[in-house]
Amino acid sequence: MKRETIFESNPYLRDPESYADQMAASVSSSTAVEIGRVKSSLKKAIVAKARKSTSSRAKHFSR
């Protein structure tokens, strides 16, 4: 059975406007479950990476 990726299962990540914030929240939440509190520097890095990839994700979902 094929498992859905986070992009397929989370409808909030399909919205290019809120993608970066939603991705950061999702990754931060999952990370916190695994290792405890997420440091602010890690959260900033996640947001920066998500914002950088927002344009490529928008192209993917506009097909």
PQR file with spaces between the fields and no chain letter, atoms N, CA, C, O and H, PARSE charges and radii, in Angstrom:
ATOM       1  N    MET     1       0.842   -1.186    0.000 -0.4000 1.5000
ATOM       2  CA   MET     1       0.000    0.000    0.000 -0.0000 2.0000
ATOM       3  C    MET     1       0.886    1.248    0.000  0.5500 1.7000
ATOM       4  O    MET     1       1.788    1.383    0.827 -0.5500 1.4000
ATOM       5  N    LYS     2       0.616    2.144   -0.930 -0.4000 1.5000
ATOM       6  CA   LYS     2       1.402    3.369   -1.039 -0.0000 2.0000
ATOM       7  C    LYS     2       0.996    4.354    0.053  0.5500 1.7000
ATOM       8  O    LYS     2      -0.187    4.625    0.259 -0.5500 1.4000
ATOM       9  H    LYS     2      -0.116    2.034   -1.601  0.4000 1.0000
ATOM      10  N    ARG     3       1.995    4.879    0.741 -0.4000 1.5000
ATOM      11  CA   ARG     3       1.726    5.885    1.765 -0.0000 2.0000
ATOM      12  C    ARG     3       1.722    7.265    1.129  0.5500 1.7000
ATOM      13  O    ARG     3       2.542    7.564    0.261 -0.5500 1.4000
ATOM      14  H    ARG     3       2.956    4.659    0.574  0.4000 1.0000
ATOM      15  N    GLU     4       0.796    8.099    1.568 -0.4000 1.5000
ATOM      16  CA   GLU     4       0.732    9.470    1.063 -0.0000 2.0000
ATOM      17  C    GLU     4       1.874   10.292    1.658  0.5500 1.7000
ATOM      18  O    GLU     4       2.262   10.107    2.811 -0.5500 1.4000
ATOM      19  H    GLU     4       0.130    7.856    2.274  0.4000 1.0000
ATOM      20  N    THR     5       2.393   11.193    0.849 -0.4000 1.5000
ATOM      21  CA   THR     5       3.380   12.126    1.367 -0.0000 2.0000
ATOM      22  C    THR     5       2.652   13.201    2.164  0.5500 1.7000
ATOM      23  O    THR     5       1.426   13.296    2.109 -0.5500 1.4000
ATOM      24  H    THR     5       2.077   11.343   -0.087  0.4000 1.0000
ATOM      25  N    ILE     6       3.394   14.000    2.895 -0.4000 1.5000
ATOM      26  CA   ILE     6       2.795   15.088    3.679 -0.0000 2.0000
ATOM      27  C    ILE     6       2.084   16.079    2.744  0.5500 1.7000
ATOM      28  O    ILE     6       1.070   16.667    3.118 -0.5500 1.4000
ATOM      29  H    ILE     6       4.390   13.923    2.940  0.4000 1.0000
ATOM      30  N    PHE     7       2.614   16.259    1.540 -0.4000 1.5000
ATOM      31  CA   PHE     7       2.004   17.189    0.587 -0.0000 2.0000
ATOM      32  C    PHE     7       0.677   16.662    0.056  0.5500 1.7000
ATOM      33  O    PHE     7      -0.221   17.442   -0.262 -0.5500 1.4000
ATOM      34  H    PHE     7       3.438   15.780    1.235  0.4000 1.0000
ATOM      35  N    GLU     8       0.552   15.351   -0.041 -0.4000 1.5000
ATOM      36  CA   GLU     8      -0.692   14.754   -0.513 -0.0000 2.0000
ATOM      37  C    GLU     8      -1.751   14.693    0.588  0.5500 1.7000
ATOM      38  O    GLU     8      -2.945   14.814    0.315 -0.5500 1.4000
ATOM      39  H    GLU     8       1.281   14.718    0.217  0.4000 1.0000
ATOM      40  N    SER     9      -1.310   14.508    1.818 -0.4000 1.5000
ATOM      41  CA   SER     9      -2.267   14.319    2.913 -0.0000 2.0000
ATOM      42  C    SER     9      -2.662   15.611    3.627  0.5500 1.7000
ATOM      43  O    SER     9      -3.684   15.639    4.313 -0.5500 1.4000
ATOM      44  H    SER     9      -0.340   14.410    2.039  0.4000 1.0000
ATOM      45  N    ASN    10      -1.887   16.666    3.484 -0.4000 1.5000
ATOM      46  CA   ASN    10      -2.164   17.916    4.190 -0.0000 2.0000
ATOM      47  C    ASN    10      -2.655   18.978    3.200  0.5500 1.7000
ATOM      48  O    ASN    10      -1.850   19.545    2.461 -0.5500 1.4000
ATOM      49  H    ASN    10      -1.057   16.643    2.927  0.4000 1.0000
ATOM      50  N    PRO    11      -3.955   19.253    3.176 -0.5600 1.5000
ATOM      51  CA   PRO    11      -4.492   20.213    2.205  0.2800 2.0000
ATOM      52  C    PRO    11      -3.971   21.636    2.408  0.5500 1.7000
ATOM      53  O    PRO    11      -3.977   22.426    1.464 -0.5500 1.4000
ATOM      54  N    TYR    12      -3.532   21.973    3.587 -0.4000 1.5000
ATOM      55  CA   TYR    12      -3.032   23.324    3.845 -0.0000 2.0000
ATOM      56  C    TYR    12      -1.729   23.595    3.099  0.5500 1.7000
ATOM      57  O    TYR    12      -1.409   24.749    2.811 -0.5500 1.4000
ATOM      58  H    TYR    12      -3.527   21.331    4.354  0.4000 1.0000
ATOM      59  N    LEU    13      -0.979   22.549    2.788 -0.4000 1.5000
ATOM      60  CA   LEU    13       0.279   22.730    2.080 -0.0000 2.0000
ATOM      61  C    LEU    13       0.073   22.962    0.589  0.5500 1.7000
ATOM      62  O    LEU    13       1.033   23.255   -0.124 -0.5500 1.4000
ATOM      63  H    LEU    13      -1.239   21.612    3.022  0.4000 1.0000
ATOM      64  N    ARG    14      -1.135   22.841    0.114 -0.4000 1.5000
ATOM      65  CA   ARG    14      -1.431   23.085   -1.299 -0.0000 2.0000
ATOM      66  C    ARG    14      -1.670   24.553   -1.603  0.5500 1.7000
ATOM      67  O    ARG    14      -1.707   24.947   -2.768 -0.5500 1.4000
ATOM      68  H    ARG    14      -1.915   22.604    0.693  0.4000 1.0000
ATOM      69  N    ASP    15      -1.833   25.363   -0.571 -0.4000 1.5000
ATOM      70  CA   ASP    15      -2.077   26.799   -0.744 -0.0000 2.0000
ATOM      71  C    ASP    15      -0.742   27.528   -0.789  0.5500 1.7000
ATOM      72  O    ASP    15      -0.055   27.608    0.229 -0.5500 1.4000
ATOM      73  H    ASP    15      -1.803   25.043    0.376  0.4000 1.0000
ATOM      74  N    PRO    16      -0.354   28.069   -1.958 -0.5600 1.5000
ATOM      75  CA   PRO    16       0.940   28.739   -2.079  0.2800 2.0000
ATOM      76  C    PRO    16       1.109   29.924   -1.124  0.5500 1.7000
ATOM      77  O    PRO    16       2.227   30.238   -0.716 -0.5500 1.4000
ATOM      78  N    GLU    17      -0.006   30.584   -0.768 -0.4000 1.5000
ATOM      79  CA   GLU    17       0.064   31.747    0.115 -0.0000 2.0000
ATOM      80  C    GLU    17       0.518   31.380    1.525  0.5500 1.7000
ATOM      81  O    GLU    17       1.287   32.116    2.144 -0.5500 1.4000
ATOM      82  H    GLU    17      -0.914   30.328   -1.100  0.4000 1.0000
ATOM      83  N    SER    18       0.048   30.255    2.025 -0.4000 1.5000
ATOM      84  CA   SER    18       0.365   29.883    3.408 -0.0000 2.0000
ATOM      85  C    SER    18       1.322   28.699    3.505  0.5500 1.7000
ATOM      86  O    SER    18       1.578   28.191    4.597 -0.5500 1.4000
ATOM      87  H    SER    18      -0.576   29.658    1.523  0.4000 1.0000
ATOM      88  N    TYR    19       1.853   28.258    2.355 -0.4000 1.5000
ATOM      89  CA   TYR    19       2.702   27.066    2.339 -0.0000 2.0000
ATOM      90  C    TYR    19       3.855   27.134    3.333  0.5500 1.7000
ATOM      91  O    TYR    19       4.042   26.211    4.126 -0.5500 1.4000
ATOM      92  H    TYR    19       1.645   28.671    1.468  0.4000 1.0000
ATOM      93  N    ALA    20       4.631   28.219    3.298 -0.4000 1.5000
ATOM      94  CA   ALA    20       5.828   28.308    4.147 -0.0000 2.0000
ATOM      95  C    ALA    20       5.475   28.207    5.625  0.5500 1.7000
ATOM      96  O    ALA    20       6.121   27.470    6.370 -0.5500 1.4000
ATOM      97  H    ALA    20       4.479   28.969    2.654  0.4000 1.0000
ATOM      98  N    ASP    21       4.467   28.932    6.046 -0.4000 1.5000
ATOM      99  CA   ASP    21       4.074   28.904    7.458 -0.0000 2.0000
ATOM     100  C    ASP    21       3.513   27.541    7.862  0.5500 1.7000
ATOM     101  O    ASP    21       3.810   27.036    8.945 -0.5500 1.4000
ATOM     102  H    ASP    21       3.942   29.531    5.440  0.4000 1.0000
ATOM     103  N    GLN    22       2.701   26.950    6.985 -0.4000 1.5000
ATOM     104  CA   GLN    22       2.114   25.645    7.289 -0.0000 2.0000
ATOM     105  C    GLN    22       3.181   24.556    7.323  0.5500 1.7000
ATOM     106  O    GLN    22       3.142   23.673    8.180 -0.5500 1.4000
ATOM     107  H    GLN    22       2.459   27.360    6.105  0.4000 1.0000
ATOM     108  N    MET    23       4.134   24.615    6.394 -0.4000 1.5000
ATOM     109  CA   MET    23       5.211   23.625    6.372 -0.0000 2.0000
ATOM     110  C    MET    23       6.064   23.748    7.624  0.5500 1.7000
ATOM     111  O    MET    23       6.421   22.743    8.239 -0.5500 1.4000
ATOM     112  H    MET    23       4.167   25.332    5.698  0.4000 1.0000
ATOM     113  N    ALA    24       6.389   24.970    7.999 -0.4000 1.5000
ATOM     114  CA   ALA    24       7.186   25.182    9.208 -0.0000 2.0000
ATOM     115  C    ALA    24       6.453   24.652   10.435  0.5500 1.7000
ATOM     116  O    ALA    24       7.065   24.026   11.300 -0.5500 1.4000
ATOM     117  H    ALA    24       6.099   25.786    7.499  0.4000 1.0000
ATOM     118  N    ALA    25       5.161   24.896   10.516 -0.4000 1.5000
ATOM     119  CA   ALA    25       4.384   24.408   11.653 -0.0000 2.0000
ATOM     120  C    ALA    25       4.345   22.881   11.672  0.5500 1.7000
ATOM     121  O    ALA    25       4.471   22.266   12.731 -0.5500 1.4000
ATOM     122  H    ALA    25       4.664   25.405    9.813  0.4000 1.0000
ATOM     123  N    SER    26       4.171   22.279   10.512 -0.4000 1.5000
ATOM     124  CA   SER    26       4.100   20.821   10.423 -0.0000 2.0000
ATOM     125  C    SER    26       5.426   20.168   10.794  0.5500 1.7000
ATOM     126  O    SER    26       5.456   19.216   11.574 -0.5500 1.4000
ATOM     127  H    SER    26       4.069   22.779    9.652  0.4000 1.0000
ATOM     128  N    VAL    27       6.508   20.672   10.242 -0.4000 1.5000
ATOM     129  CA   VAL    27       7.830   20.111   10.531 -0.0000 2.0000
ATOM     130  C    VAL    27       8.212   20.369   11.980  0.5500 1.7000
ATOM     131  O    VAL    27       8.757   19.484   12.640 -0.5500 1.4000
ATOM     132  H    VAL    27       6.483   21.446    9.608  0.4000 1.0000
ATOM     133  N    SER    28       7.940   21.554   12.481 -0.4000 1.5000
ATOM     134  CA   SER    28       8.256   21.880   13.876 -0.0000 2.0000
ATOM     135  C    SER    28       7.482   20.984   14.836  0.5500 1.7000
ATOM     136  O    SER    28       8.026   20.517   15.837 -0.5500 1.4000
ATOM     137  H    SER    28       7.498   22.273   11.945  0.4000 1.0000
ATOM     138  N    SER    29       6.224   20.749   14.527 -0.4000 1.5000
ATOM     139  CA   SER    29       5.393   19.899   15.363 -0.0000 2.0000
ATOM     140  C    SER    29       5.924   18.468   15.389  0.5500 1.7000
ATOM     141  O    SER    29       6.045   17.864   16.454 -0.5500 1.4000
ATOM     142  H    SER    29       5.783   21.128   13.714  0.4000 1.0000
ATOM     143  N    SER    30       6.236   17.940   14.229 -0.4000 1.5000
ATOM     144  CA   SER    30       6.767   16.577   14.151 -0.0000 2.0000
ATOM     145  C    SER    30       8.118   16.468   14.850  0.5500 1.7000
ATOM     146  O    SER    30       8.394   15.484   15.537 -0.5500 1.4000
ATOM     147  H    SER    30       6.139   18.431   13.364  0.4000 1.0000
ATOM     148  N    THR    31       8.950   17.479   14.672 -0.4000 1.5000
ATOM     149  CA   THR    31      10.262   17.481   15.312 -0.0000 2.0000
ATOM     150  C    THR    31      10.120   17.547   16.827  0.5500 1.7000
ATOM     151  O    THR    31      10.837   16.854   17.549 -0.5500 1.4000
ATOM     152  H    THR    31       8.727   18.278   14.114  0.4000 1.0000
ATOM     153  N    ALA    32       9.214   18.363   17.301 -0.4000 1.5000
ATOM     154  CA   ALA    32       9.005   18.496   18.745 -0.0000 2.0000
ATOM     155  C    ALA    32       8.546   17.170   19.364  0.5500 1.7000
ATOM     156  O    ALA    32       8.930   16.835   20.484 -0.5500 1.4000
ATOM     157  H    ALA    32       8.632   18.925   16.714  0.4000 1.0000
ATOM     158  N    VAL    33       7.733   16.431   18.631 -0.4000 1.5000
ATOM     159  CA   VAL    33       7.283   15.125   19.126 -0.0000 2.0000
ATOM     160  C    VAL    33       8.478   14.188   19.288  0.5500 1.7000
ATOM     161  O    VAL    33       8.554   13.427   20.252 -0.5500 1.4000
ATOM     162  H    VAL    33       7.421   16.704   17.721  0.4000 1.0000
ATOM     163  N    GLU    34       9.402   14.249   18.342 -0.4000 1.5000
ATOM     164  CA   GLU    34      10.556   13.346   18.350 -0.0000 2.0000
ATOM     165  C    GLU    34      11.647   13.755   19.331  0.5500 1.7000
ATOM     166  O    GLU    34      12.199   12.906   20.030 -0.5500 1.4000
ATOM     167  H    GLU    34       9.339   14.867   17.558  0.4000 1.0000
ATOM     168  N    ILE    35      11.965   15.057   19.390 -0.4000 1.5000
ATOM     169  CA   ILE    35      13.131   15.468   20.187 -0.0000 2.0000
ATOM     170  C    ILE    35      12.814   16.456   21.304  0.5500 1.7000
ATOM     171  O    ILE    35      13.713   16.846   22.049 -0.5500 1.4000
ATOM     172  H    ILE    35      11.517   15.746   18.822  0.4000 1.0000
ATOM     173  N    GLY    36      11.588   16.857   21.431 -0.4000 1.5000
ATOM     174  CA   GLY    36      11.238   17.851   22.443 -0.0000 2.0000
ATOM     175  C    GLY    36      11.120   19.228   21.834  0.5500 1.7000
ATOM     176  O    GLY    36      10.819   19.368   20.649 -0.5500 1.4000
ATOM     177  H    GLY    36      10.858   16.540   20.825  0.4000 1.0000
ATOM     178  N    ARG    37      11.353   20.226   22.627 -0.4000 1.5000
ATOM     179  CA   ARG    37      11.192   21.618   22.181 -0.0000 2.0000
ATOM     180  C    ARG    37      12.095   21.938   20.989  0.5500 1.7000
ATOM     181  O    ARG    37      13.261   21.544   20.956 -0.5500 1.4000
ATOM     182  H    ARG    37      11.597   20.112   23.590  0.4000 1.0000
ATOM     183  N    VAL    38      11.541   22.654   20.015 -0.4000 1.5000
ATOM     184  CA   VAL    38      12.288   23.053   18.831 -0.0000 2.0000
ATOM     185  C    VAL    38      12.929   24.407   19.080  0.5500 1.7000
ATOM     186  O    VAL    38      12.248   25.366   19.446 -0.5500 1.4000
ATOM     187  H    VAL    38      10.594   22.974   20.041  0.4000 1.0000
ATOM     188  N    LYS    39      14.240   24.485   18.880 -0.4000 1.5000
ATOM     189  CA   LYS    39      14.948   25.750   19.061 -0.0000 2.0000
ATOM     190  C    LYS    39      14.500   26.765   18.018  0.5500 1.7000
ATOM     191  O    LYS    39      14.143   26.403   16.896 -0.5500 1.4000
ATOM     192  H    LYS    39      14.793   23.707   18.583  0.4000 1.0000
ATOM     193  N    SER    40      14.523   28.030   18.399 -0.4000 1.5000
ATOM     194  CA   SER    40      14.076   29.080   17.478 -0.0000 2.0000
ATOM     195  C    SER    40      14.953   29.142   16.230  0.5500 1.7000
ATOM     196  O    SER    40      14.456   29.465   15.151 -0.5500 1.4000
ATOM     197  H    SER    40      14.813   28.323   19.310  0.4000 1.0000
ATOM     198  N    SER    41      16.242   28.841   16.353 -0.4000 1.5000
ATOM     199  CA   SER    41      17.120   28.866   15.181 -0.0000 2.0000
ATOM     200  C    SER    41      16.722   27.789   14.171  0.5500 1.7000
ATOM     201  O    SER    41      16.805   28.007   12.962 -0.5500 1.4000
ATOM     202  H    SER    41      16.645   28.579   17.230  0.4000 1.0000
ATOM     203  N    LEU    42      16.292   26.636   14.665 -0.4000 1.5000
ATOM     204  CA   LEU    42      15.836   25.570   13.779 -0.0000 2.0000
ATOM     205  C    LEU    42      14.526   25.967   13.102  0.5500 1.7000
ATOM     206  O    LEU    42      14.334   25.726   11.911 -0.5500 1.4000
ATOM     207  H    LEU    42      16.225   26.459   15.647  0.4000 1.0000
ATOM     208  N    LYS    43      13.638   26.573   13.868 -0.4000 1.5000
ATOM     209  CA   LYS    43      12.353   27.007   13.297 -0.0000 2.0000
ATOM     210  C    LYS    43      12.580   28.070   12.215  0.5500 1.7000
ATOM     211  O    LYS    43      11.914   28.042   11.180 -0.5500 1.4000
ATOM     212  H    LYS    43      13.795   26.769   14.836  0.4000 1.0000
ATOM     213  N    LYS    44      13.496   28.993   12.439 -0.4000 1.5000
ATOM     214  CA   LYS    44      13.805   30.017   11.437 -0.0000 2.0000
ATOM     215  C    LYS    44      14.365   29.376   10.167  0.5500 1.7000
ATOM     216  O    LYS    44      14.026   29.788    9.057 -0.5500 1.4000
ATOM     217  H    LYS    44      14.037   29.015   13.280  0.4000 1.0000
ATOM     218  N    ALA    45      15.222   28.368   10.334 -0.4000 1.5000
ATOM     219  CA   ALA    45      15.790   27.678    9.178 -0.0000 2.0000
ATOM     220  C    ALA    45      14.709   26.943    8.394  0.5500 1.7000
ATOM     221  O    ALA    45      14.745   26.917    7.164 -0.5500 1.4000
ATOM     222  H    ALA    45      15.497   28.033   11.235  0.4000 1.0000
ATOM     223  N    ILE    46      13.759   26.351    9.091 -0.4000 1.5000
ATOM     224  CA   ILE    46      12.656   25.645    8.439 -0.0000 2.0000
ATOM     225  C    ILE    46      11.805   26.628    7.634  0.5500 1.7000
ATOM     226  O    ILE    46      11.450   26.349    6.489 -0.5500 1.4000
ATOM     227  H    ILE    46      13.730   26.372   10.091  0.4000 1.0000
ATOM     228  N    VAL    47      11.482   27.763    8.223 -0.4000 1.5000
ATOM     229  CA   VAL    47      10.677   28.776    7.537 -0.0000 2.0000
ATOM     230  C    VAL    47      11.423   29.289    6.305  0.5500 1.7000
ATOM     231  O    VAL    47      10.822   29.433    5.240 -0.5500 1.4000
ATOM     232  H    VAL    47      11.770   27.990    9.153  0.4000 1.0000
ATOM     233  N    ALA    48      12.708   29.563    6.431 -0.4000 1.5000
ATOM     234  CA   ALA    48      13.488   30.065    5.301 -0.0000 2.0000
ATOM     235  C    ALA    48      13.513   29.054    4.165  0.5500 1.7000
ATOM     236  O    ALA    48      13.350   29.421    3.001 -0.5500 1.4000
ATOM     237  H    ALA    48      13.197   29.445    7.295  0.4000 1.0000
ATOM     238  N    LYS    49      13.716   27.794    4.493 -0.4000 1.5000
ATOM     239  CA   LYS    49      13.739   26.741    3.468 -0.0000 2.0000
ATOM     240  C    LYS    49      12.369   26.606    2.814  0.5500 1.7000
ATOM     241  O    LYS    49      12.280   26.460    1.595 -0.5500 1.4000
ATOM     242  H    LYS    49      13.849   27.496    5.438  0.4000 1.0000
ATOM     243  N    ALA    50      11.316   26.652    3.596 -0.4000 1.5000
ATOM     244  CA   ALA    50       9.968   26.522    3.052 -0.0000 2.0000
ATOM     245  C    ALA    50       9.638   27.698    2.135  0.5500 1.7000
ATOM     246  O    ALA    50       9.030   27.505    1.083 -0.5500 1.4000
ATOM     247  H    ALA    50      11.388   26.770    4.586  0.4000 1.0000
ATOM     248  N    ARG    51      10.022   28.889    2.513 -0.4000 1.5000
ATOM     249  CA   ARG    51       9.747   30.070    1.672 -0.0000 2.0000
ATOM     250  C    ARG    51      10.523   29.992    0.362  0.5500 1.7000
ATOM     251  O    ARG    51      10.036   30.408   -0.689 -0.5500 1.4000
ATOM     252  H    ARG    51      10.516   29.046    3.368  0.4000 1.0000
ATOM     253  N    LYS    52      11.739   29.454    0.442 -0.4000 1.5000
ATOM     254  CA   LYS    52      12.559   29.317   -0.761 -0.0000 2.0000
ATOM     255  C    LYS    52      11.918   28.350   -1.753  0.5500 1.7000
ATOM     256  O    LYS    52      12.008   28.545   -2.965 -0.5500 1.4000
ATOM     257  H    LYS    52      12.135   29.117    1.296  0.4000 1.0000
ATOM     258  N    SER    53      11.276   27.317   -1.239 -0.4000 1.5000
ATOM     259  CA   SER    53      10.689   26.309   -2.123 -0.0000 2.0000
ATOM     260  C    SER    53       9.223   26.580   -2.460  0.5500 1.7000
ATOM     261  O    SER    53       8.601   25.789   -3.168 -0.5500 1.4000
ATOM     262  H    SER    53      11.202   27.158   -0.254  0.4000 1.0000
ATOM     263  N    THR    54       8.670   27.668   -1.972 -0.4000 1.5000
ATOM     264  CA   THR    54       7.258   27.981   -2.222 -0.0000 2.0000
ATOM     265  C    THR    54       6.950   28.079   -3.712  0.5500 1.7000
ATOM     266  O    THR    54       5.926   27.566   -4.163 -0.5500 1.4000
ATOM     267  H    THR    54       9.175   28.311   -1.397  0.4000 1.0000
ATOM     268  N    SER    55       7.805   28.719   -4.469 -0.4000 1.5000
ATOM     269  CA   SER    55       7.512   28.896   -5.892 -0.0000 2.0000
ATOM     270  C    SER    55       7.481   27.561   -6.630  0.5500 1.7000
ATOM     271  O    SER    55       6.638   27.371   -7.507 -0.5500 1.4000
ATOM     272  H    SER    55       8.637   29.135   -4.102  0.4000 1.0000
ATOM     273  N    SER    56       8.361   26.649   -6.305 -0.4000 1.5000
ATOM     274  CA   SER    56       8.347   25.355   -6.981 -0.0000 2.0000
ATOM     275  C    SER    56       7.130   24.535   -6.579  0.5500 1.7000
ATOM     276  O    SER    56       6.601   23.785   -7.400 -0.5500 1.4000
ATOM     277  H    SER    56       9.046   26.804   -5.593  0.4000 1.0000
ATOM     278  N    ARG    57       6.679   24.656   -5.354 -0.4000 1.5000
ATOM     279  CA   ARG    57       5.477   23.941   -4.901 -0.0000 2.0000
ATOM     280  C    ARG    57       4.236   24.510   -5.588  0.5500 1.7000
ATOM     281  O    ARG    57       3.319   23.764   -5.933 -0.5500 1.4000
ATOM     282  H    ARG    57       7.108   25.265   -4.688  0.4000 1.0000
ATOM     283  N    ALA    58       4.206   25.808   -5.783 -0.4000 1.5000
ATOM     284  CA   ALA    58       3.046   26.432   -6.444 -0.0000 2.0000
ATOM     285  C    ALA    58       2.922   25.908   -7.873  0.5500 1.7000
ATOM     286  O    ALA    58       1.814   25.654   -8.345 -0.5500 1.4000
ATOM     287  H    ALA    58       4.951   26.414   -5.503  0.4000 1.0000
ATOM     288  N    LYS    59       4.034   25.746   -8.553 -0.4000 1.5000
ATOM     289  CA   LYS    59       3.995   25.216   -9.914 -0.0000 2.0000
ATOM     290  C    LYS    59       3.471   23.785   -9.914  0.5500 1.7000
ATOM     291  O    LYS    59       2.697   23.402  -10.792 -0.5500 1.4000
ATOM     292  H    LYS    59       4.935   25.952   -8.170  0.4000 1.0000
ATOM     293  N    HIS    60       3.892   22.999   -8.932 -0.4000 1.5000
ATOM     294  CA   HIS    60       3.482   21.603   -8.837 -0.0000 2.0000
ATOM     295  C    HIS    60       1.977   21.474   -8.651  0.5500 1.7000
ATOM     296  O    HIS    60       1.350   20.637   -9.300 -0.5500 1.4000
ATOM     297  H    HIS    60       4.521   23.309   -8.219  0.4000 1.0000
ATOM     298  N    PHE    61       1.384   22.283   -7.778 -0.4000 1.5000
ATOM     299  CA   PHE    61      -0.029   22.160   -7.482 -0.0000 2.0000
ATOM     300  C    PHE    61      -0.926   22.892   -8.472  0.5500 1.7000
ATOM     301  O    PHE    61      -2.144   22.716   -8.436 -0.5500 1.4000
ATOM     302  H    PHE    61       1.893   22.963   -7.251  0.4000 1.0000
ATOM     303  N    SER    62      -0.364   23.696   -9.344 -0.4000 1.5000
ATOM     304  CA   SER    62      -1.201   24.398  -10.304 -0.0000 2.0000
ATOM     305  C    SER    62      -1.455   23.577  -11.551  0.5500 1.7000
ATOM     306  O    SER    62      -2.191   24.014  -12.435 -0.5500 1.4000
ATOM     307  H    SER    62       0.625   23.839   -9.374  0.4000 1.0000
ATOM     308  N    ARG    63      -0.864   22.401  -11.641 -0.4000 1.5000
ATOM     309  CA   ARG    63      -1.050   21.527  -12.799 -0.0000 2.0000
ATOM     310  C    ARG    63      -2.437   20.971  -12.883  0.5500 1.7000
ATOM     311  O    ARG    63      -2.745   20.217  -13.806 -0.5500 1.4000
ATOM     312  H    ARG    63      -0.266   22.046  -10.923  0.4000 1.0000
